[in-house]
Amino acid sequence: MATYRIGIGTEFKLDGGVGIGTDTAPSGLGNLKVEGTFKTEDLDTTSGIATFTRYAGFAADDINIASRDVTLTGEHQTTSDIVVGVNSTFTVSVAATVCTSSVESISLTDHFSPPCGYVEDRPECPVEGTVRFNKDLNTLEFYNGVEWRQFTVNGSSTRAVVGAGYISPEATYYEDLEYFSISSGGNTVSFGDISSAGGGRSGASFGSSTRGMFATGYGDTPGSTGHNIIDYITIASIGNAIDFGDATEAAFNGDGCSSSTRGVFNLGYIGGAPTYNNTLDYVEIATVGNAKDFGDLSGIGGWNTSTSSPTRGLFGGFYPRNDGVLDRITIASKGNAVEFGNLFTHYGQSACSNSVRGMFAGGTNYPSPGYSISIQSVIMASDGNAVDFGESYNGAQMYAGRGVSSQTRGCITGGSNATAPNTVDEVTTIQYLDFDSGGKATAFGDMSIPRRNHRGVSDSHGGLGGY
């Protein structure tokens, strides 16, 4: 092999291609191709090694950034620490990756800037562990290998918003919303209204930590065949609901569940047909637009309720199936539901959850008369039948109320009590139970008016996780 020695003052030109550690020189004027690994004590991607665009590997013993800014736009690897000094920035662009190998720490004495963008800017094929700043939600988020999750702090707010519904004897339909704090207790306060076209009873409701969603429903007048309207509210801000889009069909007697980003709801009864169905729709909560097809339940039915963990959604108790069946879905993955287990009661329960436990209160075993006082629970990560968890406040029979929750407490709002056989009496009562203890529910406060088949959302329910 020939040896070239270049001394002081000697000029070295590349009129062709030069290869180091390669069998052949690359073609092209001025090309320098190096196979193997470069090592350096310092990394500045705006000069130096950044001009070597063709290399097999790059390893740096240290990346020390002091009194300057560094932006990574390609693929880089280090086997030691990344240290960013005062008055310096270290920015990883959307197209860059950094392999830290055996690195033990990243020390930032100023700031680190992750990639940022809107929901629609998320990578199409994200890598597990990817972190970015979501400008729509104004929070950091990460990809857990299944879905995007938000970094949130639970306990900063536990607001619930409930409303709509109706009173059966007078057939009075409501459009109003009211709110209360799950953590502190007390009576409800006026929040605003659902749109008149989207008001009424028996619609699906679900939400994220920032938005509450209200989809479909019986409409605001007797004899309605249902509607396909989806409204949304900002839970932290009092005011009227805003149009979000449309469901795939006009329907009522369904319900919904959600993660921090996606809401899934079943249509229940399609009034225009008229028939019960097994259709599931979904929306991306942070955006606006029409719902899309998600899949199907394991069978037809409505009058059901729903709960969610950060990954799973449960749909429980269906009429006219009358078998108390529980279906489950994976919220991040479109597809058909599979059976999870069974409830004690057939349908008409109130449900809520934290990230681990789903709670189902009351319901009926139609055609047998009367409503149940039982509160049941399931562990949502494990398929199986519900178990006894407690009973209602003062032994009140419960039917068609609405559950809302935080990570510690589940609340059952309103619904019907059977004060005598085959009678109906809507109530204003709000009662609660702690997820970690069970037992008898405790009085909490009251809604401003009695109602059943109403809707409810909270900013701290089980589908939001605890990240």
Sequence and secondary structure as in RCSB ss.txt:
>XXXX:A:sequence
MATYRIGIGTEFKLDGGVGIGTDTAPSGLGNLKVEGTFKTEDLDTTSGIATFTRYAGFAADDINIASRDVTLTGE
HQTTSDIVVGVNSTFTVSVAATVCTSSVESISLTDHFSPPCGYVEDRPECPVEGTVRFNKDLNTLEFYNGVEWRQ
FTVNGSSTRAVVGAGYISPEATYYEDLEYFSISSGGNTVSFGDISSAGGGRSGASFGSSTRGMFATGYGDTPGST
GHNIIDYITIASIGNAIDFGDATEAAFNGDGCSSSTRGVFNLGYIGGAPTYNNTLDYVEIATVGNAKDFGDLSGI
GGWNTSTSSPTRGLFGGFYPRNDGVLDRITIASKGNAVEFGNLFTHYGQSACSNSVRGMFAGGTNYPSPGYSISI
QSVIMASDGNAVDFGESYNGAQMYAGRGVSSQTRGCITGGSNATAPNTVDEVTTIQYLDFDSGGKATAFGDMSIP
RRNHRGVSDSHGGLGGY
>XXXX:A:secstr
       TT     SSEEEESSSS  SSTTEEEEEEEEEES   TTSGGGG   EEEEEES EEE SSEEEE SE
EEESS EEE TT EEEE TT EEE TT   EEESSEEE  EE GGGS SS  TT EEEETTTTEEEEE SSSEEE
   TTS  EEEEE  EETTTTEE  EEEEEETTT    EEEEE  GGG BSS EEEE SSEEEEEEESBSSTT  
 EEEEEEEETTS S  EEEEEEEEEEBS  EEE SSEEEEE  EETTTTEE  EEEEEETTS S  EEEEE SS 
 BS EEEE SSEEEEE  BTT S EEEEEETTS S  EEEEE SSSB  EEEE SSEEEEE  B TTSSSBB EE
EEEETTS    EEEEE GGG  BBS EEEE SSEEEEE  EE SSTT  EE  EEEEEETTT EE EEEEE SS 
 BS EEEESS GGG   
